[in-house]
Amino acid sequence: MPRKPALVTTTADASGTTRASAVYDALRADILHGVLKPDEKLKVDAVGERYSVGASPVREALNRLSSEGLVTRNDQRGFSVAPLHWSELAILTDTRCQVEAIALRESIIARDAAWEDALVLLVHKLSRSPRSLATDRYVPNPEWESLHQEFHAQLLANCPSRWLRDFCNTLSHEAYRYRQVAASKNFMSRKAHQEHVALFHAAIEGKADEAVHLLTDHYRRTSDSLRENARRMQIS
């Protein structure tokens, strides 16, 4: 595992808990963004060197990520990045559609001016941020990815159940890992922003049925594209 600057800065005088949290944040980000690949081994010493910390906070961070399902632990082989099972993507998508449909309806019912204003701003920012950093091929744009996640989270933000929001967030992060591994090769032909705008209008106008339909269609389009790309790339 090559060493690189930690994504989250830690200080020499930070407490063990703070160091473990910083390693957790950095390691989690690297897993979600696909910097650390599925099934990649996470040796404690190598992870410590990567993020410039000792073994204790690394183990704490790895155990925490293991409990969340992003890291797997084997008594004989140690830790590794959790694998992606492509046969489960359809199930993940179905679950996400079902759960987020509930959260989105509840969020729309509780909509207010602040919620709408936040969505307006995010849609505007998304319109000004390119999906890819290159026009002739797909090069992930971190700014777009961040705004995209914020937009979908904001759609559900007024759902009164924090448990439901947290579960939706977990499913979103898992789906994001699949996107990073088999990012769309046909990003130029898909009108993703138009899908976001249509969803935005349905939500702020209180059209819950239409918003849910648009959201589930949006997710299923992405899932179908990822599965096709994975097949072409011979990812199993």
ABEGO torsion letter per residue (X at the ends): XBBBBBABBBBAABBAAAAAAAAAAAAAAAAAAGABBBGBBBBAAAAAAAAGBBAAAAAAAAAAAAAAGABBBBAAAEBBBBBBBAAAAAAAAAAAAAAAAAAAAAAAAABBAAAAAAAAAAAAAAAABBABABAABBBBBAAAAAAAAAAAAAAAAABABAAAAAAAAAAAAAAAAAAAABBBAAAAABBAAAAAAAAAAAAAAGBAAAAAAAAAAAAAAAAAAAAAAAAAAGBX
